[in-house]
Amino acid sequence: MKLKKFKERDNKQIGIIIFTITCILLVSGVMLYQTFAIFEVKTSQNVIKGTVQDPGDIYFAYYVDDVIQKDMPQKNEGYILDEEKSYCGELGSKDESIIPTLNEVDWSITVKGMKTSRTKCNLYFRKYYKVKVDEQEYQVQTSSKELTIETSRNILLCNNGITAKEETDGIHLSNITKDSTCKFYGTSAEAINNMNDSKNYILFLNDESIQSTMTIPEEKEVTIDLNGHTKNGTIDNSGTLYLKSSNLSAGKILDEESLITLVDNMSYMEIENMELKTKGHCIWLHDNSSSKIINSKINVIYSNTTPTGLTLKKNTDVNLINSAIEAPFGIRIDENGSIIIQNSNVTGTFSNALQNTGNYVNVVVKGSSQMQGNKLGIWLSNGNLTLDILDNQFPIITAEEQAIYLGYGFFDWQYGEANGKFENVIQGAILTRQGTTLKTDNKDGMYHTYLQTVS
């Protein structure tokens, strides 16, 4: 065996060596970090402020005229949110299910469909609306809200509340308040089939001689502007219909059958500057519907049968203003209906101007209105009847038999006169204005009833 020299271990020396190696490693690490730090990219961004309904951990970038800005544009600066271009998503990606919208009333951003935190919305603002007419797109400044386009084909349909009027230099579009679409069609049926859920406007540019029914679905709202033209056919309205003529000449709807029917509950219709002519019932309001008729004429041309100019079913409500109805039966109220007749003429060419045979009804006749019946003027089996003044003019009721027949109810006779070959039959309570009493004279075979001042 070979003997080796024993060497005692020096712990102090080992410690110095370890300490020295550790210091070298630390110094090398610091130098290496500083070297990499030279190439490190550091960025900072301003926090973009705005008024939002905060649905969670979400932040916004505002682009005004495609330039990023720290602040959302002010309400009175004329900007709108470009909803087509704006988008939201996690960490700035685009998520089609997250939808940002601008509430223009309180000028705040609402985000719907957000599912996670750290969602970023890129919001783009511009000072013009986009209006697409057929295949051409126009930019309409928000300060203007108007656009003139050339006439094409027979019918124009616009959505989103745009109104249209034909002038000598083209069609003037007004009330442009958002991105919208207008399109020309050959027939009214095509236009109605392409309405959306906004406020639609249909403008006639020519007469439509084909017989067709314009059907307005329950969820739709539309203005049909005949623009002085004539439409052959009928209307079934279950939604909200504004039937008018913006032309100085009245629009006309002609048909052999019942002309306009308000079909479903809560349907509503306004008629203005129109002439409606038919051989059947002209306007028929089903249960719980309502209508306003302004500056229009209703004519049922049969003279020896029973069609009505205006029929009110259960819980219906009508306001007749500056208009005329001429029909075998002028107005018929079946059950719990209500009508205000203001500065209007109603003629029953075969029978009564106005009648009800059902439950309690409410009838107000005022102003220069004239009710003329070939039999009775106003016949209410039971209900409230009011005659009153308007613009210093009062109503006149005339009939070949009784001018007024009230079987049961309440008669508020404030102003007006009644003339008939037979004396009025009023079985309900009568109220006259203060200081007056009813007076009836019989002259030349006619009973004339009026209010006489009490001395």
C-alpha positions as CSV (number, residue, x, y, z in Angstrom):
1,M,0.0,0.0,0.0
2,K,1.2,3.4,-1.0
3,L,0.9,5.9,1.7
4,K,-0.5,9.5,0.9
5,K,0.4,12.6,2.7
6,F,-2.3,13.8,5.0
7,K,-3.4,17.5,4.4
8,E,-5.6,19.2,6.9
9,R,-8.8,21.0,5.4
10,D,-8.7,24.8,5.6
11,N,-12.4,25.9,6.1
12,K,-11.6,29.6,6.2
13,Q,-10.0,29.4,2.8
14,I,-13.0,27.6,1.3
15,G,-15.3,30.3,2.7
16,I,-13.3,33.0,1.1
17,I,-13.5,31.2,-2.3
18,I,-17.3,30.8,-2.1
19,F,-17.8,34.4,-1.1
20,T,-15.6,35.5,-4.0
21,I,-17.5,33.4,-6.5
22,T,-20.8,34.7,-5.2
23,C,-19.7,38.3,-5.6
24,I,-18.6,37.7,-9.1
25,L,-21.9,36.1,-10.0
26,L,-23.9,39.1,-8.5
27,V,-21.8,41.6,-10.3
28,S,-22.2,39.7,-13.6
29,G,-26.0,39.5,-13.1
30,V,-26.3,43.3,-12.5
31,M,-24.2,44.0,-15.6
32,L,-26.3,41.6,-17.6
33,Y,-29.6,43.2,-16.5
34,Q,-28.4,46.6,-17.3
35,T,-27.3,45.5,-20.7
36,F,-30.7,44.1,-21.5
37,A,-32.4,47.1,-20.0
38,I,-30.8,49.2,-22.8
39,F,-33.0,47.4,-25.3
40,E,-36.2,47.3,-23.2
41,V,-39.2,49.2,-24.7
42,K,-41.3,51.1,-22.2
43,T,-44.6,52.7,-23.2
44,S,-47.1,54.8,-21.4
45,Q,-50.6,55.9,-22.5
46,N,-53.0,58.5,-21.2
47,V,-56.1,57.3,-19.4
48,I,-59.0,58.2,-21.7
49,K,-61.9,59.7,-19.9
50,G,-65.6,59.6,-20.8
51,T,-69.1,59.2,-19.4
52,V,-70.2,55.5,-19.5
53,Q,-72.5,53.1,-17.8
54,D,-69.7,50.9,-16.4
55,P,-70.7,47.2,-16.7
56,G,-67.4,46.0,-15.2
57,D,-63.7,46.1,-16.0
58,I,-63.8,48.0,-19.3
59,Y,-61.9,50.8,-20.9
60,F,-62.4,53.0,-24.0
61,A,-60.4,54.5,-26.9
62,Y,-62.1,57.4,-28.6
63,Y,-61.4,58.1,-32.3
64,V,-62.8,61.4,-33.5
65,D,-62.6,61.8,-37.3
66,D,-60.3,58.7,-37.2
67,V,-57.9,60.5,-34.8
68,I,-57.5,59.1,-31.3
69,Q,-58.3,61.5,-28.5
70,K,-58.3,61.5,-24.8
71,D,-61.8,62.8,-24.4
72,M,-65.2,61.8,-25.8
73,P,-66.6,64.6,-28.1
74,Q,-69.1,66.9,-26.4
75,K,-72.9,66.5,-27.1
76,N,-73.2,69.9,-28.9
77,E,-70.3,69.3,-31.3
78,G,-72.4,67.5,-33.8
79,Y,-70.8,64.1,-33.6
80,I,-72.5,60.7,-33.7
81,L,-71.2,57.2,-32.9
82,D,-70.2,55.2,-35.9
83,E,-71.9,52.0,-34.8
84,E,-70.7,50.1,-37.9
85,K,-67.1,50.9,-37.3
86,S,-67.0,50.8,-33.5
87,Y,-66.3,47.5,-31.7
88,C,-65.4,45.9,-28.4
89,G,-63.5,42.8,-27.3
90,E,-61.1,41.3,-24.9
91,L,-57.8,43.1,-25.0
92,G,-58.9,45.2,-28.0
93,S,-60.0,42.3,-30.2
94,K,-63.4,42.4,-32.1
95,D,-66.3,40.5,-30.5
96,E,-69.4,40.8,-32.6
97,S,-71.6,39.9,-29.6
98,I,-70.5,43.0,-27.7
99,I,-72.3,46.0,-28.9
100,P,-71.5,49.6,-27.9
101,T,-74.3,52.2,-28.3
102,L,-74.5,56.0,-27.7
103,N,-77.5,57.3,-25.7
104,E,-77.8,60.7,-27.3
105,V,-80.2,62.0,-24.6
106,D,-77.7,61.8,-21.7
107,W,-74.7,61.4,-23.9
108,S,-73.4,58.2,-22.4
109,I,-72.0,55.0,-23.8
110,T,-73.7,51.7,-23.0
111,V,-72.1,48.3,-23.7
112,K,-74.2,45.2,-24.1
113,G,-73.0,41.6,-24.2
114,M,-69.7,42.0,-22.3
115,K,-68.7,38.6,-20.8
116,T,-65.2,39.2,-19.3
117,S,-63.0,41.8,-17.7
118,R,-60.2,43.6,-19.5
119,T,-62.6,44.4,-22.4
120,K,-61.6,47.3,-24.6
121,C,-64.0,49.3,-26.8
122,N,-62.7,51.3,-29.8
123,L,-65.3,54.0,-30.4
124,Y,-65.4,56.0,-33.6
125,F,-67.2,59.3,-34.0
126,R,-68.1,61.2,-37.2
127,K,-70.1,64.3,-38.1
128,Y,-72.3,62.8,-40.9
129,Y,-75.1,60.3,-41.4
130,K,-74.9,57.6,-44.1
131,V,-78.0,57.4,-46.3
132,K,-78.1,54.6,-48.9
133,V,-80.5,55.2,-51.8
134,D,-80.7,52.1,-53.9
135,E,-77.0,51.4,-54.5
136,Q,-75.7,54.9,-53.9
137,E,-74.5,56.1,-50.5
138,Y,-74.7,59.7,-49.4
139,Q,-73.1,61.6,-46.5
140,V,-75.5,64.0,-44.8
141,Q,-74.0,66.4,-42.3
142,T,-75.5,66.1,-38.8
143,S,-76.0,69.9,-38.9
144,S,-78.3,69.6,-42.0
145,K,-80.4,66.4,-41.6
146,E,-81.7,66.9,-45.2
147,L,-80.9,65.4,-48.6
148,T,-82.4,65.9,-52.1
149,I,-82.4,62.9,-54.5
150,E,-83.7,62.2,-58.0
151,T,-87.1,60.6,-58.6
152,S,-87.1,57.0,-59.8
153,R,-89.9,54.4,-60.3
154,N,-93.3,54.6,-58.6
155,I,-92.8,54.1,-54.8
156,L,-90.1,55.3,-52.4
157,L,-89.6,53.6,-49.0
158,C,-87.4,55.2,-46.3
159,N,-86.8,54.0,-42.8
160,N,-85.6,55.3,-39.4
161,G,-88.0,58.2,-39.3
162,I,-87.0,59.9,-42.6
163,T,-89.8,62.0,-44.2
164,A,-90.0,62.5,-47.9
165,K,-91.7,65.2,-50.1
166,E,-91.7,65.5,-53.9
167,E,-90.6,69.0,-55.1
168,T,-89.8,70.3,-58.6
169,D,-86.1,69.7,-58.2
170,G,-86.4,66.1,-56.8
171,I,-87.4,64.4,-53.6
172,H,-86.5,66.2,-50.4
173,L,-85.6,63.8,-47.5
174,S,-85.8,65.4,-44.1
175,N,-85.5,64.4,-40.4
176,I,-82.4,62.4,-41.0
177,T,-81.2,61.5,-37.5
178,K,-79.2,58.2,-38.1
179,D,-77.8,56.0,-40.7
180,S,-80.7,55.0,-43.0
181,T,-81.8,53.4,-46.2
182,C,-84.2,54.5,-48.9
183,K,-85.2,52.3,-51.9
184,F,-87.4,52.7,-54.9
185,Y,-90.0,50.0,-55.8
186,G,-92.5,49.4,-58.6
187,T,-95.6,48.7,-56.3
188,S,-96.8,49.6,-52.8
189,A,-96.9,45.9,-52.0
190,E,-93.2,45.5,-52.6
191,A,-92.5,48.5,-50.4
192,I,-94.7,47.3,-47.6
193,N,-93.0,43.8,-47.7
194,N,-89.6,45.5,-47.2
195,M,-90.5,47.7,-44.2
196,N,-88.3,47.2,-41.1
197,D,-89.1,47.7,-37.4
198,S,-88.3,51.4,-37.4
199,K,-90.5,54.3,-38.5
200,N,-91.1,53.7,-42.2
201,Y,-92.2,56.3,-44.8
202,I,-93.8,55.3,-48.2
203,L,-94.1,58.1,-50.8
204,F,-96.3,57.5,-53.9
205,L,-94.8,59.1,-57.1
206,N,-97.5,57.9,-59.5
207,D,-101.1,56.6,-59.4
208,E,-101.4,52.8,-58.7
209,S,-104.3,51.4,-60.7
210,I,-103.8,47.7,-59.7
211,Q,-106.2,46.4,-57.1
212,S,-104.3,45.3,-54.0
213,T,-104.5,45.3,-50.2
214,M,-101.9,47.2,-48.2
215,T,-101.5,45.1,-45.0
216,I,-99.7,46.7,-42.1
217,P,-98.5,44.1,-39.6
218,E,-99.0,44.5,-35.9
219,E,-95.4,45.4,-35.0
220,K,-94.9,47.9,-37.9
221,E,-95.2,51.7,-38.0
222,V,-95.6,53.4,-41.4
223,T,-96.6,56.7,-43.0
224,I,-98.2,56.2,-46.4
225,D,-98.1,59.4,-48.3
226,L,-100.3,59.3,-51.4
227,N,-98.8,62.6,-52.5
228,G,-101.9,63.6,-54.4
229,H,-102.1,60.3,-56.2
230,T,-104.8,57.6,-56.4
231,K,-104.5,54.1,-55.1
232,N,-107.0,51.3,-56.0
233,G,-107.5,48.8,-53.3
234,T,-108.0,48.4,-49.6
235,I,-106.0,48.7,-46.3
236,D,-105.9,46.2,-43.4
237,N,-104.1,47.8,-40.5
238,S,-102.9,45.9,-37.4
239,G,-100.1,48.3,-36.5
240,T,-99.6,52.1,-36.6
241,L,-100.6,53.8,-39.8
242,Y,-100.4,57.4,-40.8
243,L,-102.3,57.8,-44.1
244,K,-101.8,61.2,-45.7
245,S,-101.1,63.4,-48.7
246,S,-98.3,65.9,-48.5
247,N,-99.4,67.4,-51.8
248,L,-102.0,70.2,-51.9
249,S,-104.3,67.8,-53.7
250,A,-105.8,65.1,-51.6
251,G,-104.7,61.5,-52.0
252,K,-107.5,59.1,-53.1
253,I,-108.2,55.5,-52.2
254,L,-110.9,53.8,-54.3
255,D,-112.4,50.3,-54.0
256,E,-115.7,48.4,-54.5
257,E,-115.5,46.7,-51.0
258,S,-114.8,47.9,-47.5
259,L,-112.0,50.3,-47.8
260,I,-110.0,50.5,-44.5
261,T,-110.1,48.0,-41.6
262,L,-108.3,48.5,-38.3
263,V,-107.9,44.8,-37.5
264,D,-106.2,44.0,-34.2
265,N,-106.4,45.3,-30.7
266,M,-104.5,48.6,-30.1
267,S,-104.0,49.4,-33.8
268,Y,-103.9,53.1,-34.6
269,M,-104.5,55.1,-37.7
270,E,-104.4,58.8,-38.6
271,I,-105.9,60.0,-41.9
272,E,-105.1,63.5,-43.2
273,N,-105.9,65.2,-46.5
274,M,-107.4,62.1,-48.1
275,E,-110.5,61.2,-50.1
276,L,-111.9,57.7,-49.5
277,K,-114.6,56.4,-51.8
278,T,-116.2,52.9,-51.8
279,K,-119.5,51.0,-52.2
280,G,-119.0,49.1,-49.0
281,H,-118.3,50.1,-45.4
282,C,-115.5,52.7,-45.6
283,I,-113.7,52.6,-42.3
284,W,-114.2,49.8,-39.8
285,L,-112.5,50.0,-36.4
286,H,-112.4,46.7,-34.5
287,D,-112.2,46.3,-30.7
288,N,-109.8,48.5,-28.8
289,S,-108.5,50.4,-31.9
290,S,-108.4,54.2,-32.3
291,S,-108.2,56.7,-35.1
292,K,-107.9,60.4,-35.9
293,I,-109.3,61.8,-39.2
294,I,-108.3,65.3,-40.3
295,N,-109.2,67.4,-43.3
296,S,-110.5,64.3,-45.2
297,K,-113.6,63.1,-47.1
298,I,-115.3,59.8,-46.7
299,N,-117.9,58.9,-49.3
300,V,-120.0,55.7,-49.6
301,I,-121.7,56.0,-53.0
302,Y,-124.7,53.7,-52.5
303,S,-127.8,55.6,-51.5
304,N,-130.4,52.9,-50.7
305,T,-128.6,50.3,-48.6
306,T,-126.8,50.0,-45.2
307,P,-123.0,50.6,-45.6
308,T,-121.5,53.0,-43.1
309,G,-118.9,55.7,-43.5
310,L,-117.4,55.0,-40.1
311,T,-118.1,52.0,-37.8
312,L,-116.8,51.8,-34.2
313,K,-116.7,48.5,-32.4
314,K,-116.1,47.8,-28.7
315,N,-113.9,50.3,-26.8
316,T,-112.9,52.3,-29.9
317,D,-112.0,55.9,-30.0
318,V,-112.2,58.4,-32.9
319,N,-111.5,62.1,-33.3
320,L,-113.0,63.6,-36.5
321,I,-111.6,67.1,-37.3
322,N,-112.5,69.4,-40.3
323,S,-113.7,66.4,-42.3
324,A,-116.9,65.2,-44.0
325,I,-118.7,61.8,-44.1
326,E,-121.4,61.0,-46.5
327,A,-122.9,57.5,-46.4
328,P,-126.2,55.6,-46.1
329,F,-125.4,55.4,-42.4
330,G,-122.9,58.1,-41.5
331,I,-121.4,56.8,-38.2
332,R,-122.3,53.7,-36.3
333,I,-121.1,53.0,-32.8
334,D,-121.7,49.5,-31.7
335,E,-120.4,49.2,-28.1
336,N,-118.6,51.4,-25.6
337,G,-117.2,53.6,-28.3
338,S,-116.3,57.3,-28.1
339,I,-116.1,60.0,-30.8
340,I,-115.4,63.7,-30.9
341,I,-116.8,65.5,-34.0
342,Q,-115.1,68.8,-34.5
343,N,-115.9,71.3,-37.3
344,S,-117.1,68.4,-39.4
345,N,-120.1,67.4,-41.5
346,V,-121.7,63.9,-41.2
347,T,-124.6,63.0,-43.6
348,G,-126.7,59.8,-43.5
349,T,-128.0,59.7,-47.0
350,F,-130.3,56.7,-46.4
351,S,-130.8,56.7,-42.6
352,N,-129.2,58.3,-39.6
353,A,-126.1,60.6,-39.4
354,L,-125.0,58.9,-36.2
355,Q,-126.4,56.1,-34.2
356,N,-125.7,53.5,-31.6
357,T,-127.8,50.5,-30.5
358,G,-125.4,48.8,-28.1
359,N,-123.9,49.7,-24.7
360,Y,-123.1,53.1,-23.3
361,V,-121.2,55.4,-25.7
362,N,-119.8,58.9,-25.5
363,V,-120.4,61.5,-28.3
364,V,-119.2,65.1,-28.5
365,V,-120.2,67.4,-31.3
366,K,-118.7,70.9,-31.4
367,G,-117.8,73.9,-33.5
368,S,-119.3,74.3,-36.9
369,S,-120.2,70.6,-37.2
370,Q,-123.4,69.7,-39.0
371,M,-125.2,66.3,-38.5
372,Q,-127.8,65.6,-41.1
373,G,-129.9,62.4,-41.3
374,N,-132.3,61.2,-43.9
375,K,-134.2,59.7,-40.9
376,L,-132.6,60.8,-37.6
377,G,-129.7,63.2,-36.9
378,I,-128.3,61.6,-33.8
379,W,-129.8,58.4,-32.3
380,L,-128.3,57.1,-29.1
381,S,-130.1,54.2,-27.3
382,N,-128.0,55.1,-24.3
383,G,-124.9,57.2,-23.7
384,N,-123.6,60.7,-23.2
385,L,-124.2,63.4,-25.8
386,T,-122.5,66.9,-25.7
387,L,-123.1,69.8,-28.0
388,D,-120.6,72.7,-27.6
389,I,-119.1,75.8,-29.1
390,L,-115.7,76.1,-30.7
391,D,-114.1,79.2,-32.3
392,N,-117.4,81.0,-31.8
393,Q,-119.3,78.5,-33.9
394,F,-121.8,75.9,-32.8
395,P,-123.2,72.6,-34.2
396,I,-126.5,72.1,-36.0
397,I,-128.4,68.8,-36.1
398,T,-131.0,68.3,-38.9
399,A,-133.1,65.3,-39.8
400,E,-136.2,64.3,-41.7
401,E,-137.6,62.7,-38.5
402,Q,-136.2,63.5,-35.0
403,A,-133.0,65.6,-35.0
404,I,-132.0,64.0,-31.6
405,Y,-133.2,60.8,-30.0
406,L,-131.6,59.9,-26.6
407,G,-133.1,56.8,-25.0
408,Y,-131.1,56.8,-21.8
409,G,-128.1,58.8,-20.6
410,F,-127.0,62.4,-20.2
411,F,-127.4,65.3,-22.6
412,D,-125.0,68.3,-22.0
413,W,-126.4,71.0,-24.3
414,Q,-124.0,73.9,-24.1
415,Y,-124.4,75.4,-27.6
416,G,-126.2,74.3,-30.7
417,E,-129.5,73.9,-32.6
418,A,-131.6,71.0,-33.7
419,N,-134.2,70.9,-36.5
420,G,-136.5,68.0,-37.4
421,K,-140.0,67.2,-38.7
422,F,-140.7,65.5,-35.4
423,E,-140.0,66.7,-31.9
424,N,-136.8,65.5,-30.2
425,V,-137.0,62.5,-27.9
426,I,-134.7,63.0,-24.9
427,Q,-135.4,60.6,-22.0
428,G,-132.2,61.1,-20.1
429,A,-131.0,64.0,-18.0
430,I,-130.5,67.4,-19.7
431,L,-127.9,70.0,-18.7
432,T,-127.8,73.4,-20.4
433,R,-125.3,76.2,-19.8
434,Q,-125.9,78.6,-17.0
435,G,-128.6,81.1,-17.7
436,T,-130.3,79.3,-20.5
437,T,-133.2,76.9,-21.1
438,L,-134.3,74.7,-24.0
439,K,-136.8,76.3,-26.3
440,T,-138.7,74.6,-29.2
441,D,-140.6,76.4,-31.9
442,N,-142.8,74.7,-34.6
443,K,-142.6,76.5,-37.9
444,D,-143.5,75.3,-41.4
445,G,-143.7,71.7,-40.2
446,M,-140.2,71.7,-38.6
447,Y,-139.4,71.6,-34.9
448,H,-136.6,74.0,-34.1
449,T,-134.9,73.5,-30.7
450,Y,-132.3,75.9,-29.4
451,L,-131.1,77.5,-26.1
452,Q,-132.9,80.6,-24.9
453,T,-131.4,83.0,-22.4
454,V,-133.4,83.2,-19.2
455,S,-134.2,86.8,-18.3
